[in-house]
Structure formats: C-alpha cells, structure tokens
C-alpha cells in the first residue's frame, strides 16, 4: 500500500495536504494536557490518552492528530517568572528593537498571556500592545496599565485595535494553534507591509538530536524543524530574515518580515516609454507600408498593449503553422516573410525576442537600404542602419 493512499483520514493542518501513513510515533497513556492537573476527587475519571505523530507528505511538518486542548487560545507561561528567562528576554527584545529601529514604534504580541513580556517590550523602548483570549489575563494586564485587547486570530481579517502595527511577535504559541495559516494571515492583516516580527517555537531539531521522547505533549500540535518553520512562514506571507536556536537550544527563533507586494511601477513606466518610442518611429508613416516581424507571445502582447493594430498592415512570421491566421485581439493577418518583397512594405519592426538580431541580419542581407528596420529593445525601438544606407 502506498503511503499516500487516501486510507489516512487526516490532512496537514498547515498546508492541507495528506499526512503520511503509518504514524511516525504512537505514545500511550500520555497526559491529556499539560495544564489540566486533576484534583484527588477527579482521579477516578482521569485517564491517559494515545498521542499520535504524523508527518505531512508535502511540507514535511510533523504534527499530532489529536484533538486540541480546550484552552489552546490562551497563553500560559509558568517559565516566564524565571529570572534567567527574564534576563534573556530583556536582552533579546532590546537587540530586536535596536536592530529594526523600533524605538517609539507600535509592536503587537499575539498571545500576550498575563503581560509577562509586554512590560519588557515597553522597557525596550516600543509602544507595546497585546491580544489575548483569556478574559482573566486581559483584566490582569489592564490593571497593570498594559494595552491588551481581548480576542484571538479566529479569521484572516480579524481586526486588532490600533492596527496596523510596526512590528510583532508570537512566542511559543504557534505550535498550539490548529489553523496556523489563519493566524499568520491575521497577523499580516494587522501589521504594516515589511513589518519585522519575531516568531518562536520549540526546537524539534534539538529533540531529534537528543532523542527527547518525553518532550511530546498534547498541547503542542506541531513540531517544527528550522526547515518546516521556514516553509510555513514563507508560504504564508513572511520573508525569513534569519532563524536560529536560542535558550539552551530549546527554542527556534525566526526573525521575519511581512512580505511586501512586488512594486511593478517600473513596468508601467517601461510600457509608456515603449509607447513613446513607437509614436516617434511611426510618425508620418502610412499603415499599409508597415509590418511587424514576430508572432510570439511578447509581440502579440505588445501589439495589443500599445494599440499598434491601426498603424500596421500585417505581422510576418516564419513559422508556417502561424501563417494564414490572425493575431488574437488585434486581428492582424499573419503572413510569410516572402510577402514583404511584393506588398510595398518599406518599414519593418522586428519583435522576435531572442531571435530579433538574427531576423534583422536576414533583412539587412536581403533588402539592404530598401527597408527601414527597427528592433524592439528593452529601452525602446532601436532603428538600424542597413547595408547601403542609413536609418532615418
């Protein structure tokens, strides 16, 4: 049986593709959660569970197939009270703020718990904001003057008061969340384009090296290596600046930036430049004396985008299967090269992409100064001087 056959009922929570079968690992009689510690009166009805680990066949991410713990939206940080951790975070946040020039800027923590790190962020020089699901934790934060909104990234368009933020962080929370794509989309929705972020998860690379079989827990749905963390972030709108192990190798810390949309303004400018080039070249030239050489996709697009059809008699192409047809949209006839000699054509614009110089050489050899020839270059039309005469 193929490991990709649909007998496995599970799909990857991160990318939606099939999980490999059989499971990588099954651990029996595991704690049902890390935080639900039973009282003595509850012991009779408290039982362990089977924890099952599978790997995505597509993105490679290792994950459990168990149900989420009921409190997965809430951040619970017992370790945050550690003096060593506090000192580490102070230094880490200060370096992050300095590196990205964030002093005085607005930074959002997703899953801020009881504000353990928000105060440290403020001390590092940013205007610190948080979003936290637990009403109790939010009330505690507000009593201490911290700016925390109650909520959770339930949808890609979840709005956080104060957005867009200049930076963000999500620390050891992403591995708890059953829909990381939604949460990452929600983060992008609430931060400025190019905003830097700090994303941390437990370091599965270290677990693998040390054979830490006791590190698995039902609270953690995902186990990220550096590779799978990069894949998740980069496929959900973030450019990974760097990713490294920190905190005694237990944590993977990725510095990211919310991906900016590509700026294609230069292409619009290039099109206008080409339009001006054609206008200059064709001024005063009768339509029935002009041909374009080339019926490739770039030439076809250029004809339409620059509205050249009313200024051109036909298109020449040496490919026999194109001859006798018409250009799409602009409806110019496509003819064989032999027509040039018989139809009174005296101006040819070569738009044959990487073959343009070869075509221009053929025209130079065959027609000499009888033809005015220009080749389409990136900067515009380049009029060529042919043998026996000069270009006008």
Number of C-alpha atoms within 10 A of each C-alpha: 6 8 13 13 12 13 10 14 10 16 18 24 21 22 18 12 14 21 29 24 20 13 14 13 13 13 14 11 10 16 18 21 17 11 11 11 12 11 8 8 8 9 10 8 7 14 10 11 15 14 20 17 22 23 24 21 17 13 20 20 23 23 22 25 21 16 12 18 18 10 15 17 21 20 21 18 13 8 11 14 10 10 10 11 12 16 11 13 18 17 12 14 20 19 13 18 20 12 11 12 11 19 16 14 14 20 29 30 24 25 27 30 26 24 29 17 20 24 18 20 24 19 14 23 17 24 21 26 26 27 22 25 22 21 14 12 20 23 16 16 23 14 10 11 11 20 19 29 20 18 20 19 24 12 16 16 15 17 16 23 15 14 16 19 24 21 28 26 21 18 20 18 20 22 20 22 21 19 17 20 20 19 22 22 18 20 31 24 20 24 24 19 18 17 21 28 27 20 22 24 25 25 22 23 19 17 18 11 8 9 10 11 10 9 10 19 16 22 22 25 24 29 22 25 21 17 13 16 25 20 18 20 20 16 14 20 19 25 19 21 12 11 18 13 18 14 13 7 15 15 20 25 23 22 19 25 24 25 18 13 9 6 7 9 9 9 10 10 11 15 18 15 16 20 19 14 16 19 14 11 17 15 9 8 13 14 17 16 17 22 23 26 24 23 23 14 12 12 20 18 16 16 24 15 13 15 13 18 18 11 19 22 20 24 29 26 20 16 13 10 8 17 17 10 12 16 20 12 11 16 13 21 16 25 23 16 15 11 12 21 13 7 11 11 20 19 23 23 26 28 29 22 15 8 11 19 15 12 18 22 13 12 22 20 12 13 16 17 18 17 21 23 25 23 22 21 13 11 11 18 22 17 18 17 17 20 16 10 13 12 14 9
